[in-house]
Amino acid sequence: MPWRCKGTLVPRRATLIEGLAHIEFVAIDLAFDMIGRLGVQFPREFTDDWSRFGRIDAFRAARSVTAGDGQFLRRASRS
């Protein structure tokens, strides 16, 4: 598969981070979509588990975006 972003290391890492952020977003979206579509058909514990999963994943994704203040990309630009 060809590279999506040709050039220096910084754009490649930025593309990787963007891809990982998209994966996290889809996981969070699917968790809450599962509650909305199937929550009525299953016991309360089912929706509680998916709700907890969505909250944990959303917190982890938000923390990873704000943590480090962009130092990951700054370190890449120096190498």
Backbone as a chain_set.jsonl record, in Angstrom:
{"seq": "MPWRCKGTLVPRRATLIEGLAHIEFVAIDLAFDMIGRLGVQFPREFTDDWSRFGRIDAFRAARSVTAGDGQFLRRASRS", "coords": {"N": [[0.847, -1.174, 0.0], [0.624, 2.182, -0.872], [2.316, 5.092, 0.534], [0.402, 7.451, 2.33], [1.132, 9.992, 2.837], [3.719, 11.618, 1.597], [7.054, 12.588, 2.201], [8.61, 14.474, 4.788], [9.287, 13.285, 8.142], [7.515, 14.392, 10.012], [4.925, 15.026, 8.758], [4.182, 12.376, 8.22], [3.961, 11.218, 10.779], [1.973, 12.849, 11.793], [-0.146, 12.078, 10.159], [-0.42, 9.445, 11.025], [-1.199, 9.87, 13.709], [-3.609, 11.18, 13.252], [-5.047, 9.098, 12.056], [-5.189, 7.257, 14.195], [-6.681, 8.78, 16.007], [-9.074, 8.897, 14.62], [-9.857, 6.214, 14.692], [-10.295, 5.916, 17.455], [-12.438, 7.71, 17.74], [-14.436, 6.414, 16.244], [-14.751, 4.075, 17.751], [-15.801, 5.111, 20.141], [-18.163, 6.261, 19.153], [-19.472, 3.947, 18.212], [-19.928, 2.596, 20.621], [-21.814, 4.218, 21.994], [-23.797, 4.239, 20.068], [-24.566, 1.601, 20.109], [-25.87, 1.482, 22.566], [-28.022, 3.22, 22.07], [-29.416, 1.909, 19.982], [-29.817, -0.777, 20.806], [-30.28, -0.777, 23.498], [-32.815, -0.918, 24.775], [-33.656, -3.503, 24.377], [-32.103, -5.172, 25.905], [-30.815, -6.186, 29.168], [-30.35, -3.879, 31.953], [-27.688, -3.885, 32.81], [-26.262, -4.326, 30.484], [-26.454, -1.9, 29.004], [-25.246, -0.264, 30.884], [-22.609, -1.27, 30.924], [-21.734, -0.706, 28.267], [-22.01, 2.034, 28.284], [-20.14, 2.754, 30.231], [-17.822, 1.858, 28.934], [-17.808, 3.606, 26.696], [-17.498, 6.101, 27.992], [-14.999, 5.781, 29.272], [-13.326, 5.355, 27.054], [-13.696, 7.763, 25.675], [-12.663, 9.576, 27.527], [-9.997, 8.703, 27.616], [-9.221, 9.187, 24.962], [-9.504, 11.989, 24.817], [-7.636, 12.745, 26.73], [-5.265, 11.823, 25.566], [-5.066, 13.463, 23.355], [-4.758, 16.024, 24.445], [-2.581, 15.738, 26.128], [0.85, 16.365, 26.654], [1.052, 18.532, 24.969], [1.592, 18.744, 22.203], [4.213, 17.904, 21.973], [5.063, 15.564, 20.838], [5.063, 15.96, 18.044], [6.878, 18.066, 17.898], [9.272, 16.875, 18.783], [9.638, 15.105, 16.69], [10.162, 16.818, 14.57], [12.698, 17.746, 15.11], [14.417, 15.674, 14.63]], "CA": [[0.0, 0.0, 0.0], [1.486, 3.373, -0.938], [2.24, 6.056, 1.631], [-0.605, 8.488, 2.147], [1.769, 11.3, 2.974], [5.144, 11.522, 1.278], [7.826, 13.737, 2.656], [9.37, 14.369, 6.023], [8.743, 12.449, 9.21], [6.436, 15.081, 10.729], [3.612, 14.738, 8.162], [3.856, 10.948, 8.37], [3.493, 11.008, 12.148], [0.686, 13.541, 11.924], [-1.127, 11.212, 9.514], [-0.622, 8.326, 11.93], [-1.98, 10.349, 14.849], [-4.965, 11.43, 12.761], [-5.676, 7.791, 11.884], [-5.503, 6.714, 15.52], [-7.784, 9.565, 16.561], [-10.294, 8.478, 13.936], [-10.221, 4.903, 15.24], [-10.872, 6.162, 18.779], [-13.742, 8.332, 17.554], [-15.371, 5.388, 15.783], [-15.022, 3.188, 18.886], [-16.701, 5.832, 21.047], [-19.44, 6.372, 18.453], [-20.122, 2.637, 18.208], [-20.383, 2.26, 21.976], [-23.058, 4.926, 22.291], [-24.781, 3.789, 19.097], [-25.047, 0.311, 20.624], [-26.842, 1.787, 23.635], [-29.211, 3.805, 21.467], [-30.156, 0.959, 19.153], [-30.135, -2.058, 21.439], [-30.396, -0.647, 24.938], [-34.14, -1.284, 25.269], [-33.848, -4.945, 24.224], [-31.224, -5.919, 26.789], [-30.877, -5.754, 30.568], [-29.712, -2.611, 32.343], [-26.235, -4.085, 32.908], [-25.727, -4.208, 29.129], [-26.268, -0.484, 28.691], [-24.266, 0.289, 31.817], [-21.271, -1.665, 30.466], [-21.381, 0.038, 27.061], [-21.868, 3.431, 28.677], [-18.841, 2.856, 30.904], [-16.806, 1.725, 27.892], [-17.782, 4.85, 25.933], [-16.933, 7.169, 28.826], [-13.568, 5.523, 29.461], [-12.639, 5.57, 25.783], [-13.728, 9.201, 25.383], [-11.703, 10.218, 28.438], [-8.646, 8.34, 27.18], [-8.943, 9.886, 23.708], [-9.318, 13.414, 25.124], [-6.374, 12.895, 27.461], [-4.136, 11.62, 24.66], [-4.975, 14.611, 22.46], [-4.287, 17.198, 25.167], [-1.345, 15.452, 26.871], [2.114, 16.631, 25.997], [1.017, 19.836, 24.314], [2.2, 18.685, 20.879], [5.644, 17.6, 22.037], [5.339, 14.442, 19.932], [5.414, 16.496, 16.734], [8.087, 18.878, 18.018], [10.414, 15.965, 18.833], [9.83, 14.536, 15.345], [10.714, 17.821, 13.66], [14.119, 17.948, 15.421], [15.247, 14.549, 14.18]], "C": [[0.895, 1.24, 0.0], [1.297, 4.277, 0.262], [1.17, 7.082, 1.316], [0.036, 9.867, 2.143], [3.259, 11.133, 2.721], [5.857, 12.766, 1.793], [8.533, 13.452, 3.957], [8.635, 13.514, 7.046], [7.544, 13.084, 9.903], [5.08, 14.83, 10.073], [3.214, 13.274, 8.282], [3.321, 10.663, 9.774], [2.16, 11.687, 12.386], [-0.427, 12.714, 11.294], [-1.435, 10.004, 10.392], [-1.485, 8.727, 13.122], [-3.426, 10.605, 14.439], [-5.722, 10.116, 12.576], [-6.067, 7.165, 13.212], [-6.653, 7.472, 16.181], [-9.102, 9.178, 15.914], [-10.774, 7.126, 14.455], [-10.87, 5.061, 16.611], [-12.275, 6.755, 18.668], [-14.789, 7.299, 17.144], [-15.722, 4.435, 16.927], [-15.996, 3.835, 19.863], [-18.093, 5.922, 20.432], [-20.186, 5.039, 18.457], [-20.648, 2.25, 19.583], [-21.709, 2.938, 22.284], [-24.159, 4.597, 21.289], [-25.383, 2.459, 19.539], [-26.092, 0.53, 21.716], [-28.14, 2.301, 23.021], [-30.05, 2.814, 20.689], [-30.648, -0.263, 19.919], [-30.381, -1.971, 22.933], [-31.724, -1.102, 25.505], [-34.319, -2.8, 25.282], [-33.06, -5.78, 25.23], [-31.341, -5.418, 28.224], [-30.078, -4.473, 30.827], [-28.192, -2.733, 32.391], [-25.558, -3.939, 31.54], [-25.455, -2.75, 28.794], [-25.269, 0.172, 29.635], [-22.838, -0.035, 31.387], [-20.835, -0.862, 29.243], [-21.216, 1.523, 27.362], [-20.522, 3.663, 29.359], [-17.703, 2.772, 29.894], [-16.675, 3.024, 27.09], [-17.165, 5.996, 26.708], [-15.431, 6.998, 28.996], [-12.794, 5.817, 28.178], [-12.607, 7.044, 25.413], [-12.731, 9.948, 26.268], [-10.275, 9.952, 27.99], [-8.28, 9.074, 25.895], [-8.697, 11.376, 23.96], [-7.999, 13.649, 25.833], [-5.185, 12.743, 26.518], [-3.973, 12.782, 23.696], [-4.368, 15.802, 23.192], [-2.965, 16.966, 25.886], [-0.127, 15.796, 26.037], [2.173, 17.927, 25.236], [1.736, 19.828, 22.965], [3.671, 18.349, 20.878], [6.02, 16.455, 21.11], [5.78, 14.964, 18.567], [6.662, 17.356, 16.8], [9.335, 17.994, 18.054], [10.702, 15.402, 17.444], [10.478, 15.538, 14.408], [12.202, 18.068, 13.908], [14.994, 16.834, 14.867], [15.466, 14.551, 12.692]], "O": [[1.829, 1.327, 0.798], [0.261, 4.243, 0.927], [1.042, 7.532, 0.177], [-0.471, 10.795, 1.513], [3.975, 10.567, 3.548], [5.293, 13.861, 1.805], [8.997, 12.338, 4.202], [7.503, 13.084, 6.825], [6.642, 12.37, 10.341], [4.145, 14.448, 10.776], [2.032, 12.963, 8.43], [2.335, 9.943, 9.929], [1.309, 11.158, 13.102], [-1.533, 12.652, 11.831], [-2.589, 9.587, 10.49], [-2.402, 7.998, 13.499], [-4.355, 10.289, 15.181], [-6.906, 10.03, 12.903], [-7.156, 6.604, 13.341], [-7.501, 6.869, 16.84], [-10.135, 9.134, 16.582], [-11.975, 6.923, 14.635], [-11.878, 4.416, 16.9], [-13.185, 6.362, 19.398], [-15.91, 7.318, 17.652], [-16.877, 4.031, 17.056], [-16.913, 3.179, 20.356], [-19.09, 5.684, 21.113], [-21.396, 5.006, 18.68], [-21.71, 1.637, 19.689], [-22.631, 2.294, 22.786], [-25.34, 4.67, 21.629], [-26.578, 2.224, 19.36], [-27.095, -0.182, 21.764], [-29.228, 1.869, 23.403], [-31.279, 2.876, 20.733], [-31.767, -0.727, 19.703], [-30.662, -2.984, 23.573], [-31.763, -1.625, 26.619], [-35.059, -3.326, 26.113], [-33.326, -6.971, 25.388], [-31.902, -4.35, 28.468], [-29.248, -4.058, 30.018], [-27.485, -1.785, 32.049], [-24.418, -3.483, 31.452], [-24.36, -2.401, 28.352], [-24.527, 1.067, 29.231], [-21.954, 0.818, 31.471], [-19.7, -0.389, 29.184], [-20.376, 2.191, 26.759], [-19.847, 4.656, 29.09], [-16.731, 3.523, 29.983], [-15.564, 3.488, 26.835], [-16.394, 6.78, 26.153], [-14.676, 7.963, 28.878], [-11.739, 6.45, 28.211], [-11.603, 7.53, 24.893], [-12.037, 10.851, 25.8], [-9.44, 10.856, 27.983], [-7.148, 9.537, 25.75], [-7.782, 11.958, 23.379], [-7.318, 14.64, 25.571], [-4.195, 13.462, 26.657], [-2.858, 13.065, 23.258], [-3.548, 16.521, 22.621], [-2.285, 17.935, 26.224], [-0.097, 15.536, 24.834], [3.263, 18.381, 24.886], [2.414, 20.796, 22.619], [4.324, 18.502, 19.846], [7.157, 16.376, 20.646], [6.754, 14.473, 17.997], [7.439, 17.376, 15.845], [10.343, 18.321, 17.429], [11.861, 15.239, 17.061], [11.264, 15.154, 13.541], [12.901, 18.548, 13.016], [16.19, 17.034, 14.656], [16.144, 13.668, 12.166]]}, "num_chains": 1, "name": "protein.A"}
